[in-house]
Amino acid sequence: MSEGAARITFDDFLRVDIRVGTIVEVSPFPEARKPAYRMRVNFGPEIGVRTSSAQVTDLYTMESLVGRQVAAVVNFPPRQIGPVMSEVLTLGFPDEDGQVVLVAPERAVPNGAHLF
């Protein structure tokens, strides 16, 4: 655990709703402060398709993202990012150069599946 991370309880973890979804649409997001894409992600019938922005332009093309499954937090309040209302937080880790590598299941799972 990093020095700055506060300990949480297991119940705190359970309050964060992390789901898997499939990216169904990607478009440029030129209004973003840092290079980013606007993405539409399908989280299945319970949640539906939600919008997210992601600063992943260095490692991914728009074409390579469509059809890819990703993990996202789906129960944060929507956040205005420039002209885009981001409805979910798509998750990733920085690589050794600080570029975002998306979090995804290692094999296909149903859209909307919970992380546990």
C-alpha positions as CSV (number, residue, x, y, z in Angstrom):
1,M,0.0,0.0,0.0
2,S,1.3,3.4,-0.9
3,E,2.0,5.9,1.9
4,G,-0.8,8.2,0.7
5,A,-3.5,5.6,0.4
6,A,-5.9,5.4,3.3
7,R,-7.0,2.0,4.5
8,I,-10.6,1.1,3.7
9,T,-12.9,-1.6,4.8
10,F,-14.2,-4.4,2.7
11,D,-17.6,-2.8,2.8
12,D,-16.1,0.4,1.4
13,F,-14.7,-1.7,-1.5
14,L,-18.2,-3.2,-2.1
15,R,-19.7,0.3,-2.5
16,V,-17.5,0.8,-5.7
17,D,-19.5,-0.7,-8.6
18,I,-16.8,-1.9,-11.1
19,R,-18.3,-3.5,-14.2
20,V,-17.1,-4.7,-17.6
21,G,-18.4,-3.3,-20.8
22,T,-17.7,-3.4,-24.5
23,I,-16.7,-0.2,-26.3
24,V,-19.2,0.3,-29.1
25,E,-18.2,3.7,-30.4
26,V,-15.1,5.9,-30.2
27,S,-14.8,9.5,-31.5
28,P,-12.2,12.2,-31.2
29,F,-12.4,14.6,-28.2
30,P,-10.5,17.7,-29.4
31,E,-11.9,19.9,-26.6
32,A,-10.1,17.8,-23.9
33,R,-7.1,19.5,-22.2
34,K,-5.0,16.4,-22.8
35,P,-5.4,14.2,-25.9
36,A,-8.4,11.9,-25.3
37,Y,-11.2,9.9,-26.9
38,R,-14.9,10.0,-26.3
39,M,-16.2,6.5,-25.9
40,R,-19.6,4.8,-25.7
41,V,-19.5,1.6,-23.6
42,N,-22.2,-1.1,-23.5
43,F,-22.6,-2.4,-19.9
44,G,-25.5,-4.8,-20.8
45,P,-29.3,-4.5,-20.2
46,E,-29.2,-3.5,-16.6
47,I,-26.9,-0.4,-17.1
48,G,-27.0,0.2,-20.8
49,V,-24.6,2.3,-22.9
50,R,-22.7,5.0,-21.1
51,T,-20.3,7.7,-22.2
52,S,-16.7,8.0,-20.9
53,S,-13.6,10.0,-21.9
54,A,-10.2,8.3,-21.8
55,Q,-6.7,9.7,-22.2
56,V,-5.5,6.6,-24.1
57,T,-4.6,8.2,-27.5
58,D,-0.9,7.2,-27.2
59,L,-1.4,3.4,-27.0
60,Y,-4.7,2.9,-28.7
61,T,-6.3,4.0,-32.0
62,M,-10.0,4.6,-32.2
63,E,-10.4,1.5,-34.4
64,S,-8.5,-0.7,-32.0
65,L,-10.8,0.3,-29.1
66,V,-14.1,-0.6,-30.8
67,G,-15.2,-4.1,-29.6
68,R,-12.7,-4.2,-26.7
69,Q,-13.9,-5.0,-23.2
70,V,-12.9,-2.6,-20.4
71,A,-13.5,-2.2,-16.7
72,A,-15.2,0.9,-15.4
73,V,-16.6,2.4,-12.2
74,V,-20.3,2.9,-13.0
75,N,-21.7,4.4,-9.8
76,F,-19.7,7.7,-9.6
77,P,-21.9,10.7,-10.3
78,P,-21.6,12.0,-13.9
79,R,-18.7,14.5,-14.4
80,Q,-18.6,17.3,-16.9
81,I,-15.4,17.2,-18.9
82,G,-15.5,20.0,-21.4
83,P,-18.6,19.5,-23.5
84,V,-18.8,15.8,-22.6
85,M,-20.8,14.4,-19.6
86,S,-18.7,11.4,-18.5
87,E,-21.0,8.9,-17.0
88,V,-18.4,6.2,-16.0
89,L,-14.7,6.1,-15.1
90,T,-12.9,3.8,-17.4
91,L,-10.0,2.2,-15.5
92,G,-6.3,1.9,-16.4
93,F,-2.8,1.7,-15.1
94,P,0.2,3.8,-16.2
95,D,2.9,2.0,-18.0
96,E,6.6,2.8,-17.5
97,D,6.2,5.9,-19.7
98,G,3.1,7.1,-17.9
99,Q,0.7,6.1,-20.8
100,V,-2.6,4.6,-19.7
101,V,-3.1,0.8,-20.3
102,L,-6.8,-0.1,-20.0
103,V,-8.0,-2.6,-17.5
104,A,-9.8,-5.5,-19.2
105,P,-10.7,-9.2,-18.4
106,E,-8.2,-11.7,-19.9
107,R,-11.1,-13.4,-21.7
108,A,-14.6,-12.3,-22.7
109,V,-17.2,-12.0,-20.0
110,P,-20.8,-10.8,-20.2
111,N,-21.3,-7.1,-20.4
112,G,-22.3,-5.7,-17.0
113,A,-20.4,-8.4,-15.0
114,H,-19.3,-7.2,-11.5
115,L,-15.7,-7.2,-10.4
116,F,-15.2,-9.1,-7.1
